[in-house]
Amino acid sequence: MGSFLKRYENEPASLADAALIRLAEINDSPLLLTTDSDFQIYRRHGRQMIPLVQP
């Protein structure tokens, strides 16, 4: 978790954001439903975009 917070220290990352990113990393085909635009910036495994559904 420490490396996640360091990587996104200029973004308002929260513990909940970190938990969702971790869940996206351990799931082979994640799909995240969110209204949080920060997830367009966050990456799983450091480089892969997280598939999003945003209303």
CHARMM-style PDB file with segment names, atoms N, HN, CA, C and O in Angstrom:
ATOM      1  N   MET     1       0.820  -1.192   0.000  1.00  0.00      PROA
ATOM      2  CA  MET     1       0.000   0.000   0.000  1.00  0.00      PROA
ATOM      3  C   MET     1       0.861   1.251   0.000  1.00  0.00      PROA
ATOM      4  O   MET     1       0.492   2.264  -0.593  1.00  0.00      PROA
ATOM      5  N   GLY     2       2.010   1.182   0.665  1.00  0.00      PROA
ATOM      6  HN  GLY     2       2.310   0.359   1.146  1.00  0.00      PROA
ATOM      7  CA  GLY     2       2.895   2.335   0.711  1.00  0.00      PROA
ATOM      8  C   GLY     2       3.372   2.763  -0.665  1.00  0.00      PROA
ATOM      9  O   GLY     2       3.457   3.957  -0.952  1.00  0.00      PROA
ATOM     10  N   SER     3       3.685   1.784  -1.527  1.00  0.00      PROA
ATOM     11  HN  SER     3       3.616   0.814  -1.294  1.00  0.00      PROA
ATOM     12  CA  SER     3       4.148   2.130  -2.871  1.00  0.00      PROA
ATOM     13  C   SER     3       3.021   2.745  -3.692  1.00  0.00      PROA
ATOM     14  O   SER     3       3.268   3.619  -4.524  1.00  0.00      PROA
ATOM     15  N   PHE     4       1.782   2.299  -3.467  1.00  0.00      PROA
ATOM     16  HN  PHE     4       1.581   1.589  -2.792  1.00  0.00      PROA
ATOM     17  CA  PHE     4       0.642   2.892  -4.155  1.00  0.00      PROA
ATOM     18  C   PHE     4       0.504   4.357  -3.783  1.00  0.00      PROA
ATOM     19  O   PHE     4       0.352   5.214  -4.653  1.00  0.00      PROA
ATOM     20  N   LEU     5       0.557   4.641  -2.499  1.00  0.00      PROA
ATOM     21  HN  LEU     5       0.680   3.944  -1.792  1.00  0.00      PROA
ATOM     22  CA  LEU     5       0.400   6.023  -2.052  1.00  0.00      PROA
ATOM     23  C   LEU     5       1.555   6.890  -2.529  1.00  0.00      PROA
ATOM     24  O   LEU     5       1.350   8.066  -2.832  1.00  0.00      PROA
ATOM     25  N   LYS     6       2.762   6.342  -2.604  1.00  0.00      PROA
ATOM     26  HN  LYS     6       2.928   5.387  -2.359  1.00  0.00      PROA
ATOM     27  CA  LYS     6       3.892   7.107  -3.137  1.00  0.00      PROA
ATOM     28  C   LYS     6       3.712   7.386  -4.616  1.00  0.00      PROA
ATOM     29  O   LYS     6       3.979   8.496  -5.078  1.00  0.00      PROA
ATOM     30  N   ARG     7       3.260   6.389  -5.362  1.00  0.00      PROA
ATOM     31  HN  ARG     7       3.043   5.488  -4.987  1.00  0.00      PROA
ATOM     32  CA  ARG     7       3.091   6.533  -6.811  1.00  0.00      PROA
ATOM     33  C   ARG     7       2.078   7.618  -7.146  1.00  0.00      PROA
ATOM     34  O   ARG     7       2.237   8.337  -8.133  1.00  0.00      PROA
ATOM     35  N   TYR     8       1.045   7.736  -6.334  1.00  0.00      PROA
ATOM     36  HN  TYR     8       0.916   7.152  -5.533  1.00  0.00      PROA
ATOM     37  CA  TYR     8      -0.018   8.703  -6.596  1.00  0.00      PROA
ATOM     38  C   TYR     8      -0.054   9.800  -5.539  1.00  0.00      PROA
ATOM     39  O   TYR     8      -1.133  10.257  -5.162  1.00  0.00      PROA
ATOM     40  N   GLU     9       1.106  10.226  -5.059  1.00  0.00      PROA
ATOM     41  HN  GLU     9       1.983   9.854  -5.365  1.00  0.00      PROA
ATOM     42  CA  GLU     9       1.141  11.220  -3.995  1.00  0.00      PROA
ATOM     43  C   GLU     9       0.591  12.576  -4.429  1.00  0.00      PROA
ATOM     44  O   GLU     9       0.201  13.374  -3.576  1.00  0.00      PROA
ATOM     45  N   ASN    10       0.550  12.859  -5.729  1.00  0.00      PROA
ATOM     46  HN  ASN    10       0.867  12.212  -6.422  1.00  0.00      PROA
ATOM     47  CA  ASN    10      -0.008  14.129  -6.206  1.00  0.00      PROA
ATOM     48  C   ASN    10      -1.502  14.051  -6.483  1.00  0.00      PROA
ATOM     49  O   ASN    10      -2.127  15.053  -6.830  1.00  0.00      PROA
ATOM     50  N   GLU    11      -2.073  12.861  -6.329  1.00  0.00      PROA
ATOM     51  HN  GLU    11      -1.565  12.047  -6.047  1.00  0.00      PROA
ATOM     52  CA  GLU    11      -3.507  12.650  -6.521  1.00  0.00      PROA
ATOM     53  C   GLU    11      -4.147  12.383  -5.161  1.00  0.00      PROA
ATOM     54  O   GLU    11      -3.472  11.909  -4.248  1.00  0.00      PROA
ATOM     55  N   PRO    12      -5.429  12.676  -5.013  1.00  0.00      PROA
ATOM     56  CA  PRO    12      -6.091  12.455  -3.725  1.00  0.00      PROA
ATOM     57  C   PRO    12      -6.489  10.987  -3.520  1.00  0.00      PROA
ATOM     58  O   PRO    12      -7.675  10.677  -3.402  1.00  0.00      PROA
ATOM     59  N   ALA    13      -5.508  10.092  -3.479  1.00  0.00      PROA
ATOM     60  HN  ALA    13      -4.545  10.343  -3.576  1.00  0.00      PROA
ATOM     61  CA  ALA    13      -5.781   8.659  -3.320  1.00  0.00      PROA
ATOM     62  C   ALA    13      -6.195   8.355  -1.886  1.00  0.00      PROA
ATOM     63  O   ALA    13      -5.630   8.887  -0.930  1.00  0.00      PROA
ATOM     64  N   SER    14      -7.184   7.498  -1.761  1.00  0.00      PROA
ATOM     65  HN  SER    14      -7.643   7.066  -2.537  1.00  0.00      PROA
ATOM     66  CA  SER    14      -7.653   7.107  -0.434  1.00  0.00      PROA
ATOM     67  C   SER    14      -7.419   5.617  -0.227  1.00  0.00      PROA
ATOM     68  O   SER    14      -7.026   4.904  -1.151  1.00  0.00      PROA
ATOM     69  N   LEU    15      -7.660   5.164   0.974  1.00  0.00      PROA
ATOM     70  HN  LEU    15      -7.979   5.743   1.725  1.00  0.00      PROA
ATOM     71  CA  LEU    15      -7.548   3.749   1.280  1.00  0.00      PROA
ATOM     72  C   LEU    15      -8.560   2.956   0.447  1.00  0.00      PROA
ATOM     73  O   LEU    15      -8.253   1.858  -0.018  1.00  0.00      PROA
ATOM     74  N   ALA    16      -9.748   3.501   0.258  1.00  0.00      PROA
ATOM     75  HN  ALA    16      -9.997   4.393   0.636  1.00  0.00      PROA
ATOM     76  CA  ALA    16     -10.766   2.829  -0.553  1.00  0.00      PROA
ATOM     77  C   ALA    16     -10.305   2.700  -2.003  1.00  0.00      PROA
ATOM     78  O   ALA    16     -10.518   1.659  -2.626  1.00  0.00      PROA
ATOM     79  N   ASP    17      -9.672   3.751  -2.552  1.00  0.00      PROA
ATOM     80  HN  ASP    17      -9.499   4.596  -2.045  1.00  0.00      PROA
ATOM     81  CA  ASP    17      -9.125   3.685  -3.914  1.00  0.00      PROA
ATOM     82  C   ASP    17      -8.080   2.579  -4.012  1.00  0.00      PROA
ATOM     83  O   ASP    17      -8.085   1.792  -4.959  1.00  0.00      PROA
ATOM     84  N   ALA    18      -7.198   2.524  -3.041  1.00  0.00      PROA
ATOM     85  HN  ALA    18      -7.194   3.162  -2.271  1.00  0.00      PROA
ATOM     86  CA  ALA    18      -6.143   1.505  -3.036  1.00  0.00      PROA
ATOM     87  C   ALA    18      -6.744   0.104  -2.971  1.00  0.00      PROA
ATOM     88  O   ALA    18      -6.256  -0.811  -3.635  1.00  0.00      PROA
ATOM     89  N   ALA    19      -7.790  -0.068  -2.185  1.00  0.00      PROA
ATOM     90  HN  ALA    19      -8.187   0.675  -1.646  1.00  0.00      PROA
ATOM     91  CA  ALA    19      -8.434  -1.376  -2.071  1.00  0.00      PROA
ATOM     92  C   ALA    19      -9.070  -1.795  -3.398  1.00  0.00      PROA
ATOM     93  O   ALA    19      -8.963  -2.956  -3.793  1.00  0.00      PROA
ATOM     94  N   LEU    20      -9.725  -0.871  -4.082  1.00  0.00      PROA
ATOM     95  HN  LEU    20      -9.813   0.072  -3.762  1.00  0.00      PROA
ATOM     96  CA  LEU    20     -10.335  -1.192  -5.372  1.00  0.00      PROA
ATOM     97  C   LEU    20      -9.284  -1.517  -6.428  1.00  0.00      PROA
ATOM     98  O   LEU    20      -9.483  -2.410  -7.251  1.00  0.00      PROA
ATOM     99  N   ILE    21      -8.180  -0.800  -6.405  1.00  0.00      PROA
ATOM    100  HN  ILE    21      -8.019  -0.075  -5.736  1.00  0.00      PROA
ATOM    101  CA  ILE    21      -7.100  -1.087  -7.354  1.00  0.00      PROA
ATOM    102  C   ILE    21      -6.515  -2.463  -7.075  1.00  0.00      PROA
ATOM    103  O   ILE    21      -6.227  -3.213  -8.009  1.00  0.00      PROA
ATOM    104  N   ARG    22      -6.337  -2.804  -5.810  1.00  0.00      PROA
ATOM    105  HN  ARG    22      -6.571  -2.195  -5.052  1.00  0.00      PROA
ATOM    106  CA  ARG    22      -5.823  -4.132  -5.459  1.00  0.00      PROA
ATOM    107  C   ARG    22      -6.778  -5.225  -5.905  1.00  0.00      PROA
ATOM    108  O   ARG    22      -6.339  -6.257  -6.413  1.00  0.00      PROA
ATOM    109  N   LEU    23      -8.078  -5.017  -5.725  1.00  0.00      PROA
ATOM    110  HN  LEU    23      -8.434  -4.179  -5.312  1.00  0.00      PROA
ATOM    111  CA  LEU    23      -9.055  -5.991  -6.191  1.00  0.00      PROA
ATOM    112  C   LEU    23      -9.005  -6.141  -7.711  1.00  0.00      PROA
ATOM    113  O   LEU    23      -9.174  -7.243  -8.233  1.00  0.00      PROA
ATOM    114  N   ALA    24      -8.773  -5.040  -8.418  1.00  0.00      PROA
ATOM    115  HN  ALA    24      -8.635  -4.145  -7.994  1.00  0.00      PROA
ATOM    116  CA  ALA    24      -8.635  -5.102  -9.879  1.00  0.00      PROA
ATOM    117  C   ALA    24      -7.379  -5.875 -10.277  1.00  0.00      PROA
ATOM    118  O   ALA    24      -7.343  -6.500 -11.337  1.00  0.00      PROA
ATOM    119  N   GLU    25      -6.357  -5.832  -9.434  1.00  0.00      PROA
ATOM    120  HN  GLU    25      -6.387  -5.324  -8.574  1.00  0.00      PROA
ATOM    121  CA  GLU    25      -5.123  -6.565  -9.735  1.00  0.00      PROA
ATOM    122  C   GLU    25      -5.278  -8.068  -9.531  1.00  0.00      PROA
ATOM    123  O   GLU    25      -4.678  -8.852 -10.266  1.00  0.00      PROA
ATOM    124  N   ILE    26      -6.067  -8.478  -8.553  1.00  0.00      PROA
ATOM    125  HN  ILE    26      -6.554  -7.841  -7.956  1.00  0.00      PROA
ATOM    126  CA  ILE    26      -6.176  -9.909  -8.276  1.00  0.00      PROA
ATOM    127  C   ILE    26      -7.286 -10.577  -9.085  1.00  0.00      PROA
ATOM    128  O   ILE    26      -7.391 -11.803  -9.092  1.00  0.00      PROA
ATOM    129  N   ASN    27      -8.109  -9.790  -9.759  1.00  0.00      PROA
ATOM    130  HN  ASN    27      -8.024  -8.794  -9.753  1.00  0.00      PROA
ATOM    131  CA  ASN    27      -9.168 -10.317 -10.610  1.00  0.00      PROA
ATOM    132  C   ASN    27      -8.663 -10.329 -12.055  1.00  0.00      PROA
ATOM    133  O   ASN    27      -8.121  -9.330 -12.527  1.00  0.00      PROA
ATOM    134  N   ASP    28      -8.837 -11.446 -12.757  1.00  0.00      PROA
ATOM    135  HN  ASP    28      -9.278 -12.258 -12.373  1.00  0.00      PROA
ATOM    136  CA  ASP    28      -8.332 -11.558 -14.128  1.00  0.00      PROA
ATOM    137  C   ASP    28      -9.025 -10.626 -15.114  1.00  0.00      PROA
ATOM    138  O   ASP    28      -8.382 -10.116 -16.032  1.00  0.00      PROA
ATOM    139  N   SER    29     -10.311 -10.396 -14.941  1.00  0.00      PROA
ATOM    140  HN  SER    29     -10.833 -10.810 -14.195  1.00  0.00      PROA
ATOM    141  CA  SER    29     -11.040  -9.529 -15.870  1.00  0.00      PROA
ATOM    142  C   SER    29     -11.932  -8.567 -15.091  1.00  0.00      PROA
ATOM    143  O   SER    29     -13.152  -8.726 -15.064  1.00  0.00      PROA
ATOM    144  N   PRO    30     -11.320  -7.573 -14.460  1.00  0.00      PROA
ATOM    145  CA  PRO    30     -12.099  -6.646 -13.637  1.00  0.00      PROA
ATOM    146  C   PRO    30     -12.892  -5.653 -14.485  1.00  0.00      PROA
ATOM    147  O   PRO    30     -12.530  -5.358 -15.624  1.00  0.00      PROA
ATOM    148  N   LEU    31     -13.954  -5.157 -13.920  1.00  0.00      PROA
ATOM    149  HN  LEU    31     -14.248  -5.396 -12.995  1.00  0.00      PROA
ATOM    150  CA  LEU    31     -14.723  -4.066 -14.506  1.00  0.00      PROA
ATOM    151  C   LEU    31     -15.223  -3.234 -13.338  1.00  0.00      PROA
ATOM    152  O   LEU    31     -16.001  -3.719 -12.517  1.00  0.00      PROA
ATOM    153  N   LEU    32     -14.790  -2.008 -13.258  1.00  0.00      PROA
ATOM    154  HN  LEU    32     -14.157  -1.614 -13.925  1.00  0.00      PROA
ATOM    155  CA  LEU    32     -15.090  -1.146 -12.123  1.00  0.00      PROA
ATOM    156  C   LEU    32     -16.142  -0.117 -12.515  1.00  0.00      PROA
ATOM    157  O   LEU    32     -15.974   0.618 -13.488  1.00  0.00      PROA
ATOM    158  N   LEU    33     -17.210  -0.075 -11.760  1.00  0.00      PROA
ATOM    159  HN  LEU    33     -17.346  -0.672 -10.970  1.00  0.00      PROA
ATOM    160  CA  LEU    33     -18.268   0.919 -11.933  1.00  0.00      PROA
ATOM    161  C   LEU    33     -18.008   2.022 -10.924  1.00  0.00      PROA
ATOM    162  O   LEU    33     -18.028   1.780  -9.717  1.00  0.00      PROA
ATOM    163  N   THR    34     -17.761   3.240 -11.414  1.00  0.00      PROA
ATOM    164  HN  THR    34     -17.745   3.436 -12.394  1.00  0.00      PROA
ATOM    165  CA  THR    34     -17.413   4.340 -10.519  1.00  0.00      PROA
ATOM    166  C   THR    34     -17.789   5.687 -11.125  1.00  0.00      PROA
ATOM    167  O   THR    34     -17.908   5.833 -12.341  1.00  0.00      PROA
ATOM    168  N   THR    35     -17.970   6.653 -10.252  1.00  0.00      PROA
ATOM    169  HN  THR    35     -17.874   6.534  -9.263  1.00  0.00      PROA
ATOM    170  CA  THR    35     -18.138   8.042 -10.686  1.00  0.00      PROA
ATOM    171  C   THR    35     -16.878   8.849 -10.390  1.00  0.00      PROA
ATOM    172  O   THR    35     -16.816  10.045 -10.674  1.00  0.00      PROA
ATOM    173  N   ASP    36     -15.881   8.187  -9.819  1.00  0.00      PROA
ATOM    174  HN  ASP    36     -15.932   7.216  -9.588  1.00  0.00      PROA
ATOM    175  CA  ASP    36     -14.623   8.830  -9.429  1.00  0.00      PROA
ATOM    176  C   ASP    36     -13.692   8.935 -10.639  1.00  0.00      PROA
ATOM    177  O   ASP    36     -13.211   7.919 -11.140  1.00  0.00      PROA
ATOM    178  N   SER    37     -13.441  10.146 -11.105  1.00  0.00      PROA
ATOM    179  HN  SER    37     -13.833  10.971 -10.699  1.00  0.00      PROA
ATOM    180  CA  SER    37     -12.611  10.342 -12.300  1.00  0.00      PROA
ATOM    181  C   SER    37     -11.140  10.004 -12.068  1.00  0.00      PROA
ATOM    182  O   SER    37     -10.388   9.866 -13.033  1.00  0.00      PROA
ATOM    183  N   ASP    38     -10.714   9.868 -10.821  1.00  0.00      PROA
ATOM    184  HN  ASP    38     -11.325   9.979 -10.037  1.00  0.00      PROA
ATOM    185  CA  ASP    38      -9.319   9.502 -10.544  1.00  0.00      PROA
ATOM    186  C   ASP    38      -8.974   8.129 -11.097  1.00  0.00      PROA
ATOM    187  O   ASP    38      -7.804   7.852 -11.359  1.00  0.00      PROA
ATOM    188  N   PHE    39      -9.957   7.269 -11.280  1.00  0.00      PROA
ATOM    189  HN  PHE    39     -10.908   7.494 -11.067  1.00  0.00      PROA
ATOM    190  CA  PHE    39      -9.678   5.929 -11.779  1.00  0.00      PROA
ATOM    191  C   PHE    39      -9.266   5.924 -13.255  1.00  0.00      PROA
ATOM    192  O   PHE    39      -8.829   4.894 -13.767  1.00  0.00      PROA
ATOM    193  N   GLN    40      -9.397   7.041 -13.928  1.00  0.00      PROA
ATOM    194  HN  GLN    40      -9.752   7.878 -13.512  1.00  0.00      PROA
ATOM    195  CA  GLN    40      -8.843   7.158 -15.282  1.00  0.00      PROA
ATOM    196  C   GLN    40      -7.331   7.309 -15.219  1.00  0.00      PROA
ATOM    197  O   GLN    40      -6.643   7.068 -16.212  1.00  0.00      PROA
ATOM    198  N   ILE    41      -6.809   7.702 -14.072  1.00  0.00      PROA
ATOM    199  HN  ILE    41      -7.367   7.898 -13.266  1.00  0.00      PROA
ATOM    200  CA  ILE    41      -5.369   7.897 -13.871  1.00  0.00      PROA
ATOM    201  C   ILE    41      -4.720   6.657 -13.272  1.00  0.00      PROA
ATOM    202  O   ILE    41      -3.612   6.283 -13.657  1.00  0.00      PROA
ATOM    203  N   TYR    42      -5.410   6.019 -12.328  1.00  0.00      PROA
ATOM    204  HN  TYR    42      -6.310   6.323 -12.015  1.00  0.00      PROA
ATOM    205  CA  TYR    42      -4.844   4.866 -11.628  1.00  0.00      PROA
ATOM    206  C   TYR    42      -4.612   3.700 -12.587  1.00  0.00      PROA
ATOM    207  O   TYR    42      -5.340   3.535 -13.566  1.00  0.00      PROA
ATOM    208  N   ARG    43      -3.598   2.902 -12.295  1.00  0.00      PROA
ATOM    209  HN  ARG    43      -3.007   3.036 -11.500  1.00  0.00      PROA
ATOM    210  CA  ARG    43      -3.248   1.743 -13.100  1.00  0.00      PROA
ATOM    211  C   ARG    43      -3.115   0.515 -12.211  1.00  0.00      PROA
ATOM    212  O   ARG    43      -2.698   0.617 -11.057  1.00  0.00      PROA
ATOM    213  N   ARG    44      -3.467  -0.634 -12.749  1.00  0.00      PROA
ATOM    214  HN  ARG    44      -3.805  -0.716 -13.686  1.00  0.00      PROA
ATOM    215  CA  ARG    44      -3.238  -1.879 -12.023  1.00  0.00      PROA
ATOM    216  C   ARG    44      -1.941  -2.484 -12.520  1.00  0.00      PROA
ATOM    217  O   ARG    44      -1.590  -2.330 -13.690  1.00  0.00      PROA
ATOM    218  N   HSD    45      -1.241  -3.156 -11.661  1.00  0.00      PROA
ATOM    219  HN  HSD    45      -1.526  -3.281 -10.711  1.00  0.00      PROA
ATOM    220  CA  HSD    45       0.080  -3.723 -11.961  1.00  0.00      PROA
ATOM    221  C   HSD    45       1.034  -2.644 -12.478  1.00  0.00      PROA
ATOM    222  O   HSD    45       1.979  -2.948 -13.206  1.00  0.00      PROA
ATOM    223  N   GLY    46       0.790  -1.388 -12.104  1.00  0.00      PROA
ATOM    224  HN  GLY    46       0.022  -1.141 -11.513  1.00  0.00      PROA
ATOM    225  CA  GLY    46       1.683  -0.298 -12.459  1.00  0.00      PROA
ATOM    226  C   GLY    46       1.500   0.285 -13.840  1.00  0.00      PROA
ATOM    227  O   GLY    46       1.874   1.436 -14.064  1.00  0.00      PROA
ATOM    228  N   ARG    47       0.925  -0.478 -14.800  1.00  0.00      PROA
ATOM    229  HN  ARG    47       0.621  -1.413 -14.618  1.00  0.00      PROA
ATOM    230  CA  ARG    47       0.852   0.000 -16.178  1.00  0.00      PROA
ATOM    231  C   ARG    47      -0.486  -0.189 -16.868  1.00  0.00      PROA
ATOM    232  O   ARG    47      -0.793   0.535 -17.815  1.00  0.00      PROA
ATOM    233  N   GLN    48      -1.280  -1.133 -16.424  1.00  0.00      PROA
ATOM    234  HN  GLN    48      -1.030  -1.722 -15.655  1.00  0.00      PROA
ATOM    235  CA  GLN    48      -2.511  -1.489 -17.128  1.00  0.00      PROA
ATOM    236  C   GLN    48      -3.684  -0.631 -16.673  1.00  0.00      PROA
ATOM    237  O   GLN    48      -3.924  -0.465 -15.477  1.00  0.00      PROA
ATOM    238  N   MET    49      -4.403  -0.094 -17.641  1.00  0.00      PROA
ATOM    239  HN  MET    49      -4.208  -0.230 -18.612  1.00  0.00      PROA
ATOM    240  CA  MET    49      -5.604   0.668 -17.301  1.00  0.00      PROA
ATOM    241  C   MET    49      -6.621  -0.272 -16.669  1.00  0.00      PROA
ATOM    242  O   MET    49      -6.684  -1.454 -17.008  1.00  0.00      PROA
ATOM    243  N   ILE    50      -7.403   0.254 -15.762  1.00  0.00      PROA
ATOM    244  HN  ILE    50      -7.352   1.214 -15.486  1.00  0.00      PROA
ATOM    245  CA  ILE    50      -8.471  -0.505 -15.143  1.00  0.00      PROA
ATOM    246  C   ILE    50      -9.727  -0.311 -15.988  1.00  0.00      PROA
ATOM    247  O   ILE    50     -10.151   0.826 -16.195  1.00  0.00      PROA
ATOM    248  N   PRO    51     -10.328  -1.381 -16.477  1.00  0.00      PROA
ATOM    249  CA  PRO    51     -11.556  -1.230 -17.261  1.00  0.00      PROA
ATOM    250  C   PRO    51     -12.647  -0.575 -16.421  1.00  0.00      PROA
ATOM    251  O   PRO    51     -12.965  -1.045 -15.328  1.00  0.00      PROA
ATOM    252  N   LEU    52     -13.214   0.504 -16.934  1.00  0.00      PROA
ATOM    253  HN  LEU    52     -12.956   0.885 -17.821  1.00  0.00      PROA
ATOM    254  CA  LEU    52     -14.171   1.306 -16.175  1.00  0.00      PROA
ATOM    255  C   LEU    52     -15.513   1.416 -16.879  1.00  0.00      PROA
ATOM    256  O   LEU    52     -15.592   1.378 -18.107  1.00  0.00      PROA
ATOM    257  N   VAL    53     -16.555   1.553 -16.090  1.00  0.00      PROA
ATOM    258  HN  VAL    53     -16.490   1.584 -15.093  1.00  0.00      PROA
ATOM    259  CA  VAL    53     -17.862   1.981 -16.543  1.00  0.00      PROA
ATOM    260  C   VAL    53     -18.157   3.229 -15.741  1.00  0.00      PROA
ATOM    261  O   VAL    53     -18.268   3.181 -14.516  1.00  0.00      PROA
ATOM    262  N   GLN    54     -18.283   4.354 -16.438  1.00  0.00      PROA
ATOM    263  HN  GLN    54     -18.193   4.393 -17.434  1.00  0.00      PROA
ATOM    264  CA  GLN    54     -18.547   5.616 -15.749  1.00  0.00      PROA
ATOM    265  C   GLN    54     -19.795   6.265 -16.357  1.00  0.00      PROA
ATOM    266  O   GLN    54     -19.865   6.502 -17.563  1.00  0.00      PROA
ATOM    267  N   PRO    55     -20.765   6.541 -15.503  1.00  0.00      PROA
ATOM    268  CA  PRO    55     -21.996   7.180 -16.015  1.00  0.00      PROA
ATOM    269  C   PRO    55     -21.747   8.606 -16.465  1.00  0.00      PROA
ATOM    270  OT1 PRO    55     -22.671   9.281 -16.919  1.00  0.00      PROA
TER     271      PRO     55
END
